[in-house]
Structure formats: structure tokens, C-alpha cells
Amino acid sequence: MGKPLMIQLDDEKKINELKEKLHAKTKIEVVRAGLELLSNAVSRKEKAERWKKAAALVADSSKEVNLEFQTHSRFKKL
């Protein structure tokens, strides 16, 4: 069985407005859509943090490889 939630009056007004704009049948559809958006935002944030951490881990070796492939350094060696 579901758990009852206490919704403030202002929040209920927002839910009803969104319900009309989204053509949702029920208030819970609006709440679920909001939860899905929040979940996606958190996932994007976590993914960005993982990419940032991964980039920091490989930055030094990536810099070395990029220096090896610079075109002007190859011409100097000829």
C-alpha cells in the first residue's frame, strides 16, 4: 500500500497547474514526472563527476602522448 504524503497548499497549486499543462490524468503522474527529471539530473551530475575524475587520472599521460604527436616536433627531427 502507498504511503500518504502531506502536500502544502502552494505545492498542490503547482501540481494542479502542471497537471493541466502536461495533460496528466492524475496528480501522481505529475509527481512521477518530476521525480524522473530529478533522477536524470542526478545521473548526469554523477556521470560528469566520474568523467572529471577519469580525466584527472589520465591527464599526465595524455599530455605526454599529445606532445609526441605535435607536428612541429616531427619536422624538427627530420
PDB file with SEQRES, HELIX, SHEET and CRYST1 records, atoms N, CA, C and O in Angstrom:
SEQRES   1 A   78  MET GLY LYS PRO LEU MET ILE GLN LEU ASP ASP GLU LYS          
SEQRES   2 A   78  LYS ILE ASN GLU LEU LYS GLU LYS LEU HIS ALA LYS THR          
SEQRES   3 A   78  LYS ILE GLU VAL VAL ARG ALA GLY LEU GLU LEU LEU SER          
SEQRES   4 A   78  ASN ALA VAL SER ARG LYS GLU LYS ALA GLU ARG TRP LYS          
SEQRES   5 A   78  LYS ALA ALA ALA LEU VAL ALA ASP SER SER LYS GLU VAL          
SEQRES   6 A   78  ASN LEU GLU PHE GLN THR HIS SER ARG PHE LYS LYS LEU          
HELIX    1 AA1 LEU A    9  LEU A   22  1                                  14    
HELIX    2 AA2 LYS A   27  GLU A   68  1                                  42    
HELIX    3 AA3 THR A   71  LYS A   77  1                                   7    
CRYST1    1.000    1.000    1.000  90.00  90.00  90.00 P 1           1          
ATOM      1  N   MET A   1       0.844  -1.179   0.000  1.00  0.00           N  
ATOM      2  CA  MET A   1       0.000   0.000   0.000  1.00  0.00           C  
ATOM      3  C   MET A   1       0.887   1.239   0.000  1.00  0.00           C  
ATOM      4  O   MET A   1       1.967   1.230   0.591  1.00  0.00           O  
ATOM      5  N   GLY A   2       0.448   2.278  -0.644  1.00  0.00           N  
ATOM      6  CA  GLY A   2       1.209   3.516  -0.719  1.00  0.00           C  
ATOM      7  C   GLY A   2       1.247   4.243   0.601  1.00  0.00           C  
ATOM      8  O   GLY A   2       0.462   3.980   1.512  1.00  0.00           O  
ATOM      9  N   LYS A   3       2.185   5.166   0.676  1.00  0.00           N  
ATOM     10  CA  LYS A   3       2.316   5.959   1.895  1.00  0.00           C  
ATOM     11  C   LYS A   3       1.757   7.355   1.639  1.00  0.00           C  
ATOM     12  O   LYS A   3       2.074   7.971   0.621  1.00  0.00           O  
ATOM     13  N   PRO A   4       0.942   7.850   2.540  1.00  0.00           N  
ATOM     14  CA  PRO A   4       0.365   9.180   2.340  1.00  0.00           C  
ATOM     15  C   PRO A   4       1.430  10.264   2.527  1.00  0.00           C  
ATOM     16  O   PRO A   4       2.326  10.147   3.363  1.00  0.00           O  
ATOM     17  N   LEU A   5       1.302  11.319   1.723  1.00  0.00           N  
ATOM     18  CA  LEU A   5       2.214  12.455   1.825  1.00  0.00           C  
ATOM     19  C   LEU A   5       1.419  13.693   2.208  1.00  0.00           C  
ATOM     20  O   LEU A   5       0.268  13.858   1.805  1.00  0.00           O  
ATOM     21  N   MET A   6       2.039  14.543   2.977  1.00  0.00           N  
ATOM     22  CA  MET A   6       1.416  15.809   3.327  1.00  0.00           C  
ATOM     23  C   MET A   6       1.910  16.861   2.334  1.00  0.00           C  
ATOM     24  O   MET A   6       3.087  17.220   2.336  1.00  0.00           O  
ATOM     25  N   ILE A   7       1.019  17.345   1.500  1.00  0.00           N  
ATOM     26  CA  ILE A   7       1.362  18.327   0.477  1.00  0.00           C  
ATOM     27  C   ILE A   7       0.879  19.701   0.953  1.00  0.00           C  
ATOM     28  O   ILE A   7      -0.265  19.864   1.377  1.00  0.00           O  
ATOM     29  N   GLN A   8       1.771  20.669   0.872  1.00  0.00           N  
ATOM     30  CA  GLN A   8       1.408  22.032   1.239  1.00  0.00           C  
ATOM     31  C   GLN A   8       0.456  22.609   0.181  1.00  0.00           C  
ATOM     32  O   GLN A   8       0.423  22.138  -0.956  1.00  0.00           O  
ATOM     33  N   LEU A   9      -0.307  23.620   0.562  1.00  0.00           N  
ATOM     34  CA  LEU A   9      -1.266  24.222  -0.357  1.00  0.00           C  
ATOM     35  C   LEU A   9      -0.597  24.781  -1.606  1.00  0.00           C  
ATOM     36  O   LEU A   9      -1.092  24.586  -2.716  1.00  0.00           O  
ATOM     37  N   ASP A  10       0.536  25.481  -1.429  1.00  0.00           N  
ATOM     38  CA  ASP A  10       1.244  26.050  -2.582  1.00  0.00           C  
ATOM     39  C   ASP A  10       1.714  24.947  -3.530  1.00  0.00           C  
ATOM     40  O   ASP A  10       1.637  25.091  -4.750  1.00  0.00           O  
ATOM     41  N   ASP A  11       2.200  23.852  -2.960  1.00  0.00           N  
ATOM     42  CA  ASP A  11       2.663  22.741  -3.777  1.00  0.00           C  
ATOM     43  C   ASP A  11       1.502  22.105  -4.543  1.00  0.00           C  
ATOM     44  O   ASP A  11       1.652  21.711  -5.700  1.00  0.00           O  
ATOM     45  N   GLU A  12       0.362  22.010  -3.895  1.00  0.00           N  
ATOM     46  CA  GLU A  12      -0.813  21.424  -4.556  1.00  0.00           C  
ATOM     47  C   GLU A  12      -1.251  22.297  -5.730  1.00  0.00           C  
ATOM     48  O   GLU A  12      -1.668  21.788  -6.771  1.00  0.00           O  
ATOM     49  N   LYS A  13      -1.153  23.605  -5.555  1.00  0.00           N  
ATOM     50  CA  LYS A  13      -1.499  24.514  -6.649  1.00  0.00           C  
ATOM     51  C   LYS A  13      -0.549  24.318  -7.826  1.00  0.00           C  
ATOM     52  O   LYS A  13      -0.980  24.289  -8.979  1.00  0.00           O  
ATOM     53  N   LYS A  14       0.740  24.183  -7.534  1.00  0.00           N  
ATOM     54  CA  LYS A  14       1.729  23.955  -8.597  1.00  0.00           C  
ATOM     55  C   LYS A  14       1.469  22.634  -9.305  1.00  0.00           C  
ATOM     56  O   LYS A  14       1.550  22.548 -10.530  1.00  0.00           O  
ATOM     57  N   ILE A  15       1.156  21.610  -8.523  1.00  0.00           N  
ATOM     58  CA  ILE A  15       0.874  20.296  -9.108  1.00  0.00           C  
ATOM     59  C   ILE A  15      -0.348  20.375 -10.014  1.00  0.00           C  
ATOM     60  O   ILE A  15      -0.344  19.813 -11.109  1.00  0.00           O  
ATOM     61  N   ASN A  16      -1.384  21.062  -9.572  1.00  0.00           N  
ATOM     62  CA  ASN A  16      -2.595  21.189 -10.387  1.00  0.00           C  
ATOM     63  C   ASN A  16      -2.326  21.976 -11.670  1.00  0.00           C  
ATOM     64  O   ASN A  16      -2.844  21.623 -12.730  1.00  0.00           O  
ATOM     65  N   GLU A  17      -1.524  23.035 -11.586  1.00  0.00           N  
ATOM     66  CA  GLU A  17      -1.174  23.811 -12.777  1.00  0.00           C  
ATOM     67  C   GLU A  17      -0.398  22.946 -13.766  1.00  0.00           C  
ATOM     68  O   GLU A  17      -0.669  22.958 -14.967  1.00  0.00           O  
ATOM     69  N   LEU A  18       0.568  22.199 -13.245  1.00  0.00           N  
ATOM     70  CA  LEU A  18       1.356  21.324 -14.113  1.00  0.00           C  
ATOM     71  C   LEU A  18       0.507  20.198 -14.688  1.00  0.00           C  
ATOM     72  O   LEU A  18       0.716  19.767 -15.822  1.00  0.00           O  
ATOM     73  N   LYS A  19      -0.437  19.732 -13.908  1.00  0.00           N  
ATOM     74  CA  LYS A  19      -1.331  18.664 -14.364  1.00  0.00           C  
ATOM     75  C   LYS A  19      -2.092  19.119 -15.607  1.00  0.00           C  
ATOM     76  O   LYS A  19      -2.237  18.364 -16.568  1.00  0.00           O  
ATOM     77  N   GLU A  20      -2.574  20.356 -15.580  1.00  0.00           N  
ATOM     78  CA  GLU A  20      -3.297  20.892 -16.733  1.00  0.00           C  
ATOM     79  C   GLU A  20      -2.357  21.095 -17.923  1.00  0.00           C  
ATOM     80  O   GLU A  20      -2.695  20.745 -19.054  1.00  0.00           O  
ATOM     81  N   LYS A  21      -1.180  21.662 -17.662  1.00  0.00           N  
ATOM     82  CA  LYS A  21      -0.233  21.955 -18.744  1.00  0.00           C  
ATOM     83  C   LYS A  21       0.315  20.685 -19.389  1.00  0.00           C  
ATOM     84  O   LYS A  21       0.554  20.645 -20.596  1.00  0.00           O  
ATOM     85  N   LEU A  22       0.509  19.657 -18.579  1.00  0.00           N  
ATOM     86  CA  LEU A  22       1.054  18.397 -19.086  1.00  0.00           C  
ATOM     87  C   LEU A  22      -0.031  17.444 -19.583  1.00  0.00           C  
ATOM     88  O   LEU A  22       0.270  16.380 -20.124  1.00  0.00           O  
ATOM     89  N   HIS A  23      -1.284  17.827 -19.398  1.00  0.00           N  
ATOM     90  CA  HIS A  23      -2.430  16.978 -19.746  1.00  0.00           C  
ATOM     91  C   HIS A  23      -2.336  15.624 -19.041  1.00  0.00           C  
ATOM     92  O   HIS A  23      -2.656  14.580 -19.609  1.00  0.00           O  
ATOM     93  N   ALA A  24      -1.892  15.677 -17.798  1.00  0.00           N  
ATOM     94  CA  ALA A  24      -1.787  14.463 -16.991  1.00  0.00           C  
ATOM     95  C   ALA A  24      -3.166  14.109 -16.437  1.00  0.00           C  
ATOM     96  O   ALA A  24      -3.985  14.984 -16.157  1.00  0.00           O  
ATOM     97  N   LYS A  25      -3.395  12.825 -16.288  1.00  0.00           N  
ATOM     98  CA  LYS A  25      -4.688  12.377 -15.771  1.00  0.00           C  
ATOM     99  C   LYS A  25      -4.772  12.528 -14.256  1.00  0.00           C  
ATOM    100  O   LYS A  25      -5.833  12.830 -13.710  1.00  0.00           O  
ATOM    101  N   THR A  26      -3.637  12.314 -13.578  1.00  0.00           N  
ATOM    102  CA  THR A  26      -3.646  12.362 -12.119  1.00  0.00           C  
ATOM    103  C   THR A  26      -2.493  13.219 -11.605  1.00  0.00           C  
ATOM    104  O   THR A  26      -1.545  13.530 -12.327  1.00  0.00           O  
ATOM    105  N   LYS A  27      -2.609  13.583 -10.345  1.00  0.00           N  
ATOM    106  CA  LYS A  27      -1.546  14.354  -9.708  1.00  0.00           C  
ATOM    107  C   LYS A  27      -0.273  13.528  -9.573  1.00  0.00           C  
ATOM    108  O   LYS A  27       0.835  14.055  -9.676  1.00  0.00           O  
ATOM    109  N   ILE A  28      -0.439  12.241  -9.344  1.00  0.00           N  
ATOM    110  CA  ILE A  28       0.737  11.388  -9.154  1.00  0.00           C  
ATOM    111  C   ILE A  28       1.553  11.287 -10.442  1.00  0.00           C  
ATOM    112  O   ILE A  28       2.765  11.085 -10.381  1.00  0.00           O  
ATOM    113  N   GLU A  29       0.917  11.424 -11.599  1.00  0.00           N  
ATOM    114  CA  GLU A  29       1.662  11.447 -12.860  1.00  0.00           C  
ATOM    115  C   GLU A  29       2.615  12.636 -12.890  1.00  0.00           C  
ATOM    116  O   GLU A  29       3.748  12.528 -13.359  1.00  0.00           O  
ATOM    117  N   VAL A  30       2.143  13.767 -12.385  1.00  0.00           N  
ATOM    118  CA  VAL A  30       2.978  14.969 -12.324  1.00  0.00           C  
ATOM    119  C   VAL A  30       4.143  14.745 -11.371  1.00  0.00           C  
ATOM    120  O   VAL A  30       5.283  15.085 -11.687  1.00  0.00           O  
ATOM    121  N   VAL A  31       3.863  14.182 -10.225  1.00  0.00           N  
ATOM    122  CA  VAL A  31       4.907  13.928  -9.228  1.00  0.00           C  
ATOM    123  C   VAL A  31       5.928  12.934  -9.784  1.00  0.00           C  
ATOM    124  O   VAL A  31       7.133  13.124  -9.612  1.00  0.00           O  
ATOM    125  N   ARG A  32       5.462  11.887 -10.440  1.00  0.00           N  
ATOM    126  CA  ARG A  32       6.378  10.899 -11.017  1.00  0.00           C  
ATOM    127  C   ARG A  32       7.232  11.502 -12.114  1.00  0.00           C  
ATOM    128  O   ARG A  32       8.413  11.175 -12.232  1.00  0.00           O  
ATOM    129  N   ALA A  33       6.647  12.384 -12.920  1.00  0.00           N  
ATOM    130  CA  ALA A  33       7.420  13.057 -13.969  1.00  0.00           C  
ATOM    131  C   ALA A  33       8.515  13.920 -13.340  1.00  0.00           C  
ATOM    132  O   ALA A  33       9.641  13.957 -13.836  1.00  0.00           O  
ATOM    133  N   GLY A  34       8.187  14.604 -12.264  1.00  0.00           N  
ATOM    134  CA  GLY A  34       9.175  15.409 -11.549  1.00  0.00           C  
ATOM    135  C   GLY A  34      10.278  14.557 -10.954  1.00  0.00           C  
ATOM    136  O   GLY A  34      11.451  14.927 -11.010  1.00  0.00           O  
ATOM    137  N   LEU A  35       9.911  13.426 -10.388  1.00  0.00           N  
ATOM    138  CA  LEU A  35      10.907  12.512  -9.830  1.00  0.00           C  
ATOM    139  C   LEU A  35      11.832  11.977 -10.914  1.00  0.00           C  
ATOM    140  O   LEU A  35      13.034  11.829 -10.691  1.00  0.00           O  
ATOM    141  N   GLU A  36      11.282  11.688 -12.076  1.00  0.00           N  
ATOM    142  CA  GLU A  36      12.090  11.199 -13.196  1.00  0.00           C  
ATOM    143  C   GLU A  36      13.093  12.266 -13.640  1.00  0.00           C  
ATOM    144  O   GLU A  36      14.256  11.959 -13.902  1.00  0.00           O  
ATOM    145  N   LEU A  37      12.639  13.513 -13.722  1.00  0.00           N  
ATOM    146  CA  LEU A  37      13.540  14.608 -14.089  1.00  0.00           C  
ATOM    147  C   LEU A  37      14.659  14.783 -13.066  1.00  0.00           C  
ATOM    148  O   LEU A  37      15.816  14.984 -13.433  1.00  0.00           O  
ATOM    149  N   LEU A  38      14.315  14.706 -11.798  1.00  0.00           N  
ATOM    150  CA  LEU A  38      15.322  14.816 -10.743  1.00  0.00           C  
ATOM    151  C   LEU A  38      16.320  13.667 -10.812  1.00  0.00           C  
ATOM    152  O   LEU A  38      17.524  13.865 -10.656  1.00  0.00           O  
ATOM    153  N   SER A  39      15.810  12.476 -11.043  1.00  0.00           N  
ATOM    154  CA  SER A  39      16.679  11.311 -11.152  1.00  0.00           C  
ATOM    155  C   SER A  39      17.646  11.463 -12.321  1.00  0.00           C  
ATOM    156  O   SER A  39      18.830  11.151 -12.195  1.00  0.00           O  
ATOM    157  N   ASN A  40      17.146  11.940 -13.457  1.00  0.00           N  
ATOM    158  CA  ASN A  40      18.011  12.159 -14.616  1.00  0.00           C  
ATOM    159  C   ASN A  40      19.064  13.225 -14.345  1.00  0.00           C  
ATOM    160  O   ASN A  40      20.214  13.083 -14.760  1.00  0.00           O  
ATOM    161  N   ALA A  41      18.679  14.285 -13.657  1.00  0.00           N  
ATOM    162  CA  ALA A  41      19.629  15.351 -13.331  1.00  0.00           C  
ATOM    163  C   ALA A  41      20.746  14.835 -12.426  1.00  0.00           C  
ATOM    164  O   ALA A  41      21.915  15.171 -12.617  1.00  0.00           O  
ATOM    165  N   VAL A  42      20.379  14.018 -11.443  1.00  0.00           N  
ATOM    166  CA  VAL A  42      21.376  13.439 -10.539  1.00  0.00           C  
ATOM    167  C   VAL A  42      22.304  12.506 -11.309  1.00  0.00           C  
ATOM    168  O   VAL A  42      23.514  12.506 -11.085  1.00  0.00           O  
ATOM    169  N   SER A  43      21.742  11.718 -12.208  1.00  0.00           N  
ATOM    170  CA  SER A  43      22.565  10.802 -13.008  1.00  0.00           C  
ATOM    171  C   SER A  43      23.558  11.573 -13.869  1.00  0.00           C  
ATOM    172  O   SER A  43      24.722  11.185 -13.970  1.00  0.00           O  
ATOM    173  N   ARG A  44      23.110  12.662 -14.489  1.00  0.00           N  
ATOM    174  CA  ARG A  44      24.014  13.482 -15.305  1.00  0.00           C  
ATOM    175  C   ARG A  44      25.124  14.076 -14.456  1.00  0.00           C  
ATOM    176  O   ARG A  44      26.281  14.113 -14.876  1.00  0.00           O  
ATOM    177  N   LYS A  45      24.774  14.540 -13.262  1.00  0.00           N  
ATOM    178  CA  LYS A  45      25.771  15.128 -12.375  1.00  0.00           C  
ATOM    179  C   LYS A  45      26.803  14.080 -11.953  1.00  0.00           C  
ATOM    180  O   LYS A  45      28.004  14.348 -11.956  1.00  0.00           O  
ATOM    181  N   GLU A  46      26.330  12.899 -11.595  1.00  0.00           N  
ATOM    182  CA  GLU A  46      27.250  11.831 -11.193  1.00  0.00           C  
ATOM    183  C   GLU A  46      28.150  11.420 -12.349  1.00  0.00           C  
ATOM    184  O   GLU A  46      29.339  11.166 -12.153  1.00  0.00           O  
ATOM    185  N   LYS A  47      27.590  11.352 -13.554  1.00  0.00           N  
ATOM    186  CA  LYS A  47      28.372  10.983 -14.731  1.00  0.00           C  
ATOM    187  C   LYS A  47      29.451  12.041 -14.997  1.00  0.00           C  
ATOM    188  O   LYS A  47      30.592  11.698 -15.306  1.00  0.00           O  
ATOM    189  N   ALA A  48      29.093  13.316 -14.877  1.00  0.00           N  
ATOM    190  CA  ALA A  48      30.059  14.388 -15.089  1.00  0.00           C  
ATOM    191  C   ALA A  48      31.185  14.313 -14.058  1.00  0.00           C  
ATOM    192  O   ALA A  48      32.349  14.545 -14.385  1.00  0.00           O  
ATOM    193  N   GLU A  49      30.838  13.991 -12.823  1.00  0.00           N  
ATOM    194  CA  GLU A  49      31.861  13.851 -11.786  1.00  0.00           C  
ATOM    195  C   GLU A  49      32.793  12.676 -12.079  1.00  0.00           C  
ATOM    196  O   GLU A  49      33.999  12.774 -11.855  1.00  0.00           O  
ATOM    197  N   ARG A  50      32.244  11.561 -12.580  1.00  0.00           N  
ATOM    198  CA  ARG A  50      33.084  10.413 -12.945  1.00  0.00           C  
ATOM    199  C   ARG A  50      34.018  10.764 -14.099  1.00  0.00           C  
ATOM    200  O   ARG A  50      35.195  10.403 -14.081  1.00  0.00           O  
ATOM    201  N   TRP A  51      33.492  11.473 -15.109  1.00  0.00           N  
ATOM    202  CA  TRP A  51      34.330  11.879 -16.233  1.00  0.00           C  
ATOM    203  C   TRP A  51      35.439  12.824 -15.776  1.00  0.00           C  
ATOM    204  O   TRP A  51      36.577  12.715 -16.231  1.00  0.00           O  
ATOM    205  N   LYS A  52      35.109  13.742 -14.884  1.00  0.00           N  
ATOM    206  CA  LYS A  52      36.106  14.686 -14.366  1.00  0.00           C  
ATOM    207  C   LYS A  52      37.214  13.932 -13.633  1.00  0.00           C  
ATOM    208  O   LYS A  52      38.395  14.230 -13.807  1.00  0.00           O  
ATOM    209  N   LYS A  53      36.830  12.963 -12.820  1.00  0.00           N  
ATOM    210  CA  LYS A  53      37.807  12.169 -12.076  1.00  0.00           C  
ATOM    211  C   LYS A  53      38.677  11.353 -13.039  1.00  0.00           C  
ATOM    212  O   LYS A  53      39.894  11.280 -12.869  1.00  0.00           O  
ATOM    213  N   ALA A  54      38.051  10.743 -14.045  1.00  0.00           N  
ATOM    214  CA  ALA A  54      38.797   9.954 -15.026  1.00  0.00           C  
ATOM    215  C   ALA A  54      39.763  10.834 -15.814  1.00  0.00           C  
ATOM    216  O   ALA A  54      40.898  10.433 -16.070  1.00  0.00           O  
ATOM    217  N   ALA A  55      39.325  12.019 -16.197  1.00  0.00           N  
ATOM    218  CA  ALA A  55      40.187  12.938 -16.940  1.00  0.00           C  
ATOM    219  C   ALA A  55      41.390  13.354 -16.101  1.00  0.00           C  
ATOM    220  O   ALA A  55      42.500  13.471 -16.621  1.00  0.00           O  
ATOM    221  N   ALA A  56      41.178  13.574 -14.831  1.00  0.00           N  
ATOM    222  CA  ALA A  56      42.280  13.956 -13.947  1.00  0.00           C  
ATOM    223  C   ALA A  56      43.291  12.809 -13.808  1.00  0.00           C  
ATOM    224  O   ALA A  56      44.495  13.046 -13.711  1.00  0.00           O  
ATOM    225  N   LEU A  57      42.791  11.567 -13.799  1.00  0.00           N  
ATOM    226  CA  LEU A  57      43.679  10.419 -13.650  1.00  0.00           C  
ATOM    227  C   LEU A  57      44.584  10.216 -14.865  1.00  0.00           C  
ATOM    228  O   LEU A  57      45.723   9.774 -14.717  1.00  0.00           O  
ATOM    229  N   VAL A  58      44.097  10.530 -16.052  1.00  0.00           N  
ATOM    230  CA  VAL A  58      44.876  10.287 -17.270  1.00  0.00           C  
ATOM    231  C   VAL A  58      45.502  11.555 -17.845  1.00  0.00           C  
ATOM    232  O   VAL A  58      46.101  11.505 -18.919  1.00  0.00           O  
ATOM    233  N   ALA A  59      45.378  12.670 -17.169  1.00  0.00           N  
ATOM    234  CA  ALA A  59      45.852  13.944 -17.708  1.00  0.00           C  
ATOM    235  C   ALA A  59      47.346  13.930 -18.007  1.00  0.00           C  
ATOM    236  O   ALA A  59      47.760  14.401 -19.067  1.00  0.00           O  
ATOM    237  N   ASP A  60      48.159  13.405 -17.102  1.00  0.00           N  
ATOM    238  CA  ASP A  60      49.612  13.423 -17.305  1.00  0.00           C  
ATOM    239  C   ASP A  60      50.022  12.581 -18.508  1.00  0.00           C  
ATOM    240  O   ASP A  60      50.785  13.043 -19.357  1.00  0.00           O  
ATOM    241  N   SER A  61      49.526  11.356 -18.588  1.00  0.00           N  
ATOM    242  CA  SER A  61      49.915  10.503 -19.720  1.00  0.00           C  
ATOM    243  C   SER A  61      49.341  11.042 -21.024  1.00  0.00           C  
ATOM    244  O   SER A  61      49.975  10.925 -22.072  1.00  0.00           O  
ATOM    245  N   SER A  62      48.161  11.624 -20.972  1.00  0.00           N  
ATOM    246  CA  SER A  62      47.563  12.204 -22.165  1.00  0.00           C  
ATOM    247  C   SER A  62      48.407  13.378 -22.665  1.00  0.00           C  
ATOM    248  O   SER A  62      48.582  13.558 -23.871  1.00  0.00           O  
ATOM    249  N   LYS A  63      48.918  14.158 -21.743  1.00  0.00           N  
ATOM    250  CA  LYS A  63      49.765  15.297 -22.111  1.00  0.00           C  
ATOM    251  C   LYS A  63      51.042  14.803 -22.801  1.00  0.00           C  
ATOM    252  O   LYS A  63      51.476  15.383 -23.796  1.00  0.00           O  
ATOM    253  N   GLU A  64      51.631  13.747 -22.278  1.00  0.00           N  
ATOM    254  CA  GLU A  64      52.842  13.180 -22.872  1.00  0.00           C  
ATOM    255  C   GLU A  64      52.584  12.695 -24.299  1.00  0.00           C  
ATOM    256  O   GLU A  64      53.373  12.958 -25.206  1.00  0.00           O  
ATOM    257  N   VAL A  65      51.480  11.990 -24.483  1.00  0.00           N  
ATOM    258  CA  VAL A  65      51.146  11.466 -25.807  1.00  0.00           C  
ATOM    259  C   VAL A  65      50.886  12.617 -26.775  1.00  0.00           C  
ATOM    260  O   VAL A  65      51.337  12.581 -27.920  1.00  0.00           O  
ATOM    261  N   ASN A  66      50.171  13.626 -26.323  1.00  0.00           N  
ATOM    262  CA  ASN A  66      49.907  14.774 -27.197  1.00  0.00           C  
ATOM    263  C   ASN A  66      51.189  15.472 -27.610  1.00  0.00           C  
ATOM    264  O   ASN A  66      51.307  15.923 -28.750  1.00  0.00           O  
ATOM    265  N   LEU A  67      52.147  15.568 -26.707  1.00  0.00           N  
ATOM    266  CA  LEU A  67      53.423  16.185 -27.053  1.00  0.00           C  
ATOM    267  C   LEU A  67      54.160  15.382 -28.114  1.00  0.00           C  
ATOM    268  O   LEU A  67      54.818  15.959 -28.979  1.00  0.00           O  
ATOM    269  N   GLU A  68      54.059  14.061 -28.058  1.00  0.00           N  
ATOM    270  CA  GLU A  68      54.708  13.205 -29.052  1.00  0.00           C  
ATOM    271  C   GLU A  68      54.106  13.389 -30.439  1.00  0.00           C  
ATOM    272  O   GLU A  68      54.805  13.225 -31.440  1.00  0.00           O  
ATOM    273  N   PHE A  69      52.838  13.722 -30.515  1.00  0.00           N  
ATOM    274  CA  PHE A  69      52.165  13.830 -31.805  1.00  0.00           C  
ATOM    275  C   PHE A  69      52.098  15.249 -32.351  1.00  0.00           C  
ATOM    276  O   PHE A  69      51.462  15.471 -33.381  1.00  0.00           O  
ATOM    277  N   GLN A  70      52.727  16.206 -31.701  1.00  0.00           N  
ATOM    278  CA  GLN A  70      52.707  17.564 -32.239  1.00  0.00           C  
ATOM    279  C   GLN A  70      53.505  17.606 -33.536  1.00  0.00           C  
ATOM    280  O   GLN A  70      54.622  17.094 -33.599  1.00  0.00           O  
ATOM    281  N   THR A  71      52.939  18.208 -34.554  1.00  0.00           N  
ATOM    282  CA  THR A  71      53.553  18.172 -35.885  1.00  0.00           C  
ATOM    283  C   THR A  71      54.873  18.916 -35.942  1.00  0.00           C  
ATOM    284  O   THR A  71      55.786  18.458 -36.629  1.00  0.00           O  
ATOM    285  N   HIS A  72      55.017  20.018 -35.270  1.00  0.00           N  
ATOM    286  CA  HIS A  72      56.260  20.773 -35.376  1.00  0.00           C  
ATOM    287  C   HIS A  72      57.449  20.001 -34.801  1.00  0.00           C  
ATOM    288  O   HIS A  72      58.576  20.179 -35.263  1.00  0.00           O  
ATOM    289  N   SER A  73      57.216  19.153 -33.806  1.00  0.00           N  
ATOM    290  CA  SER A  73      58.318  18.384 -33.235  1.00  0.00           C  
ATOM    291  C   SER A  73      58.793  17.297 -34.215  1.00  0.00           C  
ATOM    292  O   SER A  73      59.973  16.946 -34.219  1.00  0.00           O  
ATOM    293  N   ARG A  74      57.884  16.766 -35.044  1.00  0.00           N  
ATOM    294  CA  ARG A  74      58.287  15.757 -36.019  1.00  0.00           C  
ATOM    295  C   ARG A  74      59.144  16.366 -37.122  1.00  0.00           C  
ATOM    296  O   ARG A  74      60.078  15.726 -37.607  1.00  0.00           O  
ATOM    297  N   PHE A  75      58.837  17.585 -37.515  1.00  0.00           N  
ATOM    298  CA  PHE A  75      59.629  18.230 -38.570  1.00  0.00           C  
ATOM    299  C   PHE A  75      61.022  18.587 -38.091  1.00  0.00           C  
ATOM    300  O   PHE A  75      61.971  18.581 -38.875  1.00  0.00           O  
ATOM    301  N   LYS A  76      61.151  18.896 -36.823  1.00  0.00           N  
ATOM    302  CA  LYS A  76      62.464  19.227 -36.275  1.00  0.00           C  
ATOM    303  C   LYS A  76      63.369  17.997 -36.261  1.00  0.00           C  
ATOM    304  O   LYS A  76      64.589  18.123 -36.370  1.00  0.00           O  
ATOM    305  N   LYS A  77      62.778  16.812 -36.126  1.00  0.00           N  
ATOM    306  CA  LYS A  77      63.570  15.595 -36.058  1.00  0.00           C  
ATOM    307  C   LYS A  77      64.104  15.183 -37.425  1.00  0.00           C  
ATOM    308  O   LYS A  77      65.043  14.390 -37.491  1.00  0.00           O  
ATOM    309  N   LEU A  78      63.536  15.694 -38.525  1.00  0.00           N  
ATOM    310  CA  LEU A  78      63.972  15.322 -39.882  1.00  0.00           C  
ATOM    311  C   LEU A  78      65.253  15.970 -40.168  1.00  0.00           C  
ATOM    312  O   LEU A  78      65.804  15.795 -41.255  1.00  0.00           O  
TER     313      LEU A  78                                                      
END                                                                             
